[in-house]
Amino acid sequence: MDRFSDDFRAGLHDLMRWRRDVRHFRTDPVDEALLKQCLDTFSLAPSVGLSEPWRILRVTSDAARTQAIENFTDSNTQALAGFTGDQAKLYASLKLSGMREAPEHLAIYCDDSTSKGSGLGAASMPEMRRYSVVGAITLMWLTARSLGLGIGWVSVLDPVRLNADLEVPKGWTLVAYLCLGWPAENTTTPELETKGWETRAPALHIESR
């Protein structure tokens, strides 16, 4: 198919608008079939040199989850110390993780040591492998939203500590720690905008060279 319908494109645009970084989850479990449907999206993602460098860890044990949550709590305390005054108060009021409520935790890594793809496209820009993982995550995120699920990307973490706790192989780089589950509410407005932390740019600025 070389052209999709107007209805399809409108629906795709709506899907992208409704994709949010979710922090507030219901604790209801996610059916295994739905989770598999989300994860299977990785097989459709493009990757540099067809290297498919993504490595997915499903964090299920109480011990591993507790370590990840403690990691976030400590990292968040350190981050708060970097702000002062009203900005510190605002930061402290933000909910930056749904780790305690989300039924699914996924640690997504890039295998920088993979031989798959024979280094094509990554010799001069090895970071392309990690960009490939980010692209795959985006496809999964949209798939999850289309199923009514939400994803939250937790970036307030110490990756070195997480790698040690999860005992990941040498050569793996953390790209994302994701919470996945049923959103407590649905909105098209980013929570950081609602809370007054930041606003979207009114228009995309494009320069020519």
C-alpha positions in Angstrom: 0.0 0.0 0.0 1.5 3.3 -1.0 -1.2 5.5 0.5 -3.3 5.3 3.6 -6.8 6.7 3.9 -7.6 10.1 5.4 -9.4 8.4 8.3 -6.3 6.3 9.0 -4.0 9.3 9.1 -6.4 11.2 11.3 -6.5 8.2 13.7 -2.7 7.9 13.7 -2.4 11.6 14.5 -4.9 11.2 17.4 -2.9 8.2 18.7 0.2 10.3 18.8 -1.7 13.1 20.6 -3.0 10.7 23.2 0.4 9.1 23.8 1.4 10.4 27.2 4.2 9.7 29.7 2.1 8.1 32.3 2.9 8.4 36.0 -0.5 7.5 37.5 -1.4 3.8 37.0 -4.1 1.5 38.2 -2.7 -1.6 39.8 -4.8 -4.0 37.7 -2.6 -6.6 36.0 -2.0 -6.5 32.2 -3.0 -9.6 30.3 0.0 -11.6 29.0 -1.4 -11.5 25.5 -1.6 -7.7 25.6 2.0 -7.4 26.9 3.2 -9.7 24.2 1.4 -7.7 21.6 3.3 -4.6 22.8 6.7 -6.3 22.9 6.2 -8.0 19.5 6.3 -4.5 18.1 10.1 -4.5 18.5 10.3 -7.0 15.6 8.8 -4.3 13.3 11.3 -1.6 14.3 14.1 -0.4 12.1 17.7 -0.7 13.4 21.0 0.4 12.1 22.6 -2.4 10.0 19.6 -4.6 11.0 21.5 -5.1 14.2 18.4 -5.3 16.4 20.4 -4.3 19.5 17.5 -4.1 21.9 17.6 -6.3 25.0 14.5 -6.4 27.2 14.4 -7.4 30.9 11.0 -7.9 32.5 11.5 -6.9 36.1 9.2 -9.1 38.0 10.7 -10.1 41.4 9.9 -8.2 44.5 13.6 -7.8 45.3 14.5 -6.4 41.9 11.5 -4.0 41.9 12.3 -2.8 45.4 15.9 -2.1 44.4 14.7 -0.1 41.3 12.3 1.9 43.4 15.0 2.7 46.0 17.2 3.7 43.2 14.6 6.1 41.9 14.0 7.5 45.5 17.6 8.2 46.1 18.2 9.7 42.7 15.1 11.9 43.0 16.4 13.2 46.4 19.7 14.1 44.8 17.9 15.8 41.8 15.8 17.8 44.2 18.9 19.1 45.9 19.8 20.8 42.6 16.8 23.1 42.7 16.1 26.0 45.1 13.2 28.2 46.1 9.8 27.9 44.2 11.3 25.6 41.6 12.4 23.1 44.4 8.9 23.2 45.8 7.4 22.6 42.4 9.8 19.7 41.7 9.0 18.1 45.0 5.3 18.2 44.1 5.8 16.3 40.8 5.0 12.6 40.5 7.9 11.4 38.4 7.5 7.7 38.7 4.6 5.2 38.7 6.9 2.4 39.7 4.9 1.5 42.9 1.6 1.1 41.1 2.5 -0.1 37.6 2.0 -3.8 37.1 4.8 -4.1 34.6 8.4 -2.9 34.8 10.6 -3.2 31.7 14.3 -2.4 31.6 15.3 -1.8 27.9 19.0 -2.1 27.1 21.1 -1.6 24.0 23.7 -4.4 23.4 26.6 -2.2 22.2 28.7 -5.3 21.7 26.4 -7.1 19.3 28.0 -8.6 16.2 24.6 -8.6 14.4 24.7 -6.2 11.5 28.5 -6.5 11.3 28.8 -2.9 12.4 27.1 -1.5 9.3 26.3 2.2 9.9 27.7 2.0 13.5 31.4 2.3 12.8 31.3 6.1 12.5 28.3 6.6 14.8 28.0 3.8 17.3 25.3 5.7 19.1 23.0 4.7 16.2 22.4 1.4 17.9 20.9 3.2 20.9 18.9 5.5 18.7 17.5 2.3 17.1 16.4 1.1 20.5 14.7 4.4 21.2 12.8 4.1 17.8 11.7 0.6 18.8 10.4 1.9 22.2 8.4 4.6 20.4 6.6 2.0 18.3 5.8 -0.1 21.4 4.6 3.1 23.2 2.1 3.8 20.4 1.0 0.2 20.3 0.4 0.2 24.0 -1.7 3.4 23.8 -3.8 1.9 21.0 -4.6 -1.0 23.4 -5.6 1.4 26.1 -2.4 0.9 28.0 0.1 3.6 29.2 3.8 3.8 29.5 6.0 5.9 31.8 9.7 6.4 31.1 11.6 6.7 34.4 14.8 8.7 33.8 15.5 9.7 37.4 17.7 6.6 38.0 21.4 5.7 38.5 22.1 3.4 35.6 25.3 2.0 37.0 23.5 1.0 40.2 20.6 -0.5 38.2 22.9 -2.5 36.0 24.6 -4.0 39.0 21.3 -4.8 40.7 19.9 -6.5 37.6 23.3 -8.1 36.9 23.2 -7.2 33.2 26.0 -8.4 30.9 29.0 -6.1 30.2 28.4 -4.2 27.0 24.7 -3.5 27.6 23.7 0.2 28.0 20.5 1.2 29.8 18.3 3.1 27.4 15.0 3.2 29.3 13.3 1.9 32.4 9.6 1.7 31.6 6.5 1.3 33.7 3.6 -0.2 31.8 0.0 -0.6 32.8 -3.5 0.9 32.8 -3.5 4.7 33.2 -5.5 6.1 36.1 -6.7 8.8 33.7 -6.3 9.7 30.0 -5.3 13.2 28.8 -3.7 14.8 25.8 -1.9 17.4 28.0 1.5 16.5 29.4 1.4 16.5 33.2 4.5 18.7 33.4 2.6 21.3 31.5 -0.4 20.9 33.8 1.7 21.4 36.8 3.4 24.5 35.4 6.9 23.0 35.1 7.2 23.7 31.4 5.2 24.4 28.3 5.3 23.1 24.7 6.9 25.4 22.1 4.2 27.1 20.1 5.7 26.0 16.8 8.5 23.9 15.5 11.6 26.0 14.6 13.4 24.7 11.5 16.5 26.3 10.2 18.0 26.0 6.7 21.7 25.7 5.9 
